[in-house]
Amino acid sequence: MPSELTEEDLLVAVAGQVTEPDVHAWCRGRLPRHAWPRYVIVLDALPRNASTKVSKPDLRRLTGVDLEHLRRKDHACESST
């Protein structure tokens, strides 16, 4: 998602008995600090479609983030260069 401080901030949506410190503990030792998510959203369950894949449109609605808009904006920047 866009950031005022950097180019992007990472957001992760997780389901179950997970907390933000749990996510950061998992990242520790696996990812460099700059790759850790800045935002952690914990859901009861990830939304699934009929083929049991994560439903991205439903996930966007649940998190309140319009990721498709961001993706189109990124592609527009790439095509203009």
C-alpha positions in Angstrom: 0.0 0.0 0.0 1.3 3.6 -0.6 3.4 5.2 2.1 4.2 8.7 3.0 7.7 7.6 4.1 8.8 5.1 1.6 7.7 3.8 -1.8 5.4 1.2 -0.3 4.4 -0.3 3.0 3.6 -4.0 3.3 0.2 -5.2 4.5 -0.4 -8.8 5.5 -3.8 -10.4 6.2 -3.7 -13.6 8.3 -6.3 -15.8 9.8 -6.6 -17.7 13.0 -4.9 -17.3 16.4 -2.2 -15.0 15.1 -1.1 -11.6 16.4 1.1 -8.9 15.0 4.0 -9.9 17.3 3.6 -13.5 16.0 3.9 -12.3 12.4 7.0 -10.2 13.3 8.5 -13.1 15.2 8.0 -15.3 12.2 9.7 -12.7 10.0 12.7 -12.4 12.3 15.4 -14.6 11.0 13.6 -15.2 7.7 13.3 -11.7 6.2 15.3 -8.5 6.3 13.7 -5.9 8.5 12.6 -3.7 5.6 10.6 -6.6 4.2 8.4 -7.0 7.3 4.8 -5.9 6.9 4.0 -2.6 8.5 0.3 -3.5 8.8 -1.1 -6.8 10.0 -4.8 -7.5 9.7 -6.1 -10.6 11.6 -9.2 -12.2 10.3 -11.3 -15.1 11.6 -10.8 -16.8 8.2 -9.6 -15.8 4.7 -12.4 -15.4 2.2 -12.5 -18.2 -0.3 -14.2 -18.5 -3.7 -15.9 -21.6 -5.1 -12.6 -23.2 -6.1 -11.2 -22.6 -2.5 -8.7 -20.0 -3.6 -8.4 -16.8 -1.6 -11.0 -14.3 -2.9 -9.0 -11.2 -3.6 -12.0 -8.9 -4.1 -13.5 -10.1 -0.8 -10.2 -9.7 0.9 -9.9 -6.1 -0.4 -13.4 -5.4 1.0 -12.5 -6.9 4.4 -9.2 -5.0 4.7 -10.5 -1.7 3.3 -7.6 -1.6 0.8 -8.2 -1.1 -2.9 -5.2 -3.2 -4.1 -6.5 -3.4 -7.7 -6.4 0.4 -7.9 -2.8 0.4 -6.6 -1.8 -2.3 -9.2 -3.3 -0.3 -12.1 -1.5 2.8 -10.9 1.8 0.9 -10.8 1.3 -0.5 -14.3 0.4 3.0 -15.6 3.8 4.2 -14.3 5.6 1.3 -15.9 4.0 1.8 -19.3 4.7 5.6 -19.4 8.5 5.1 -19.1 
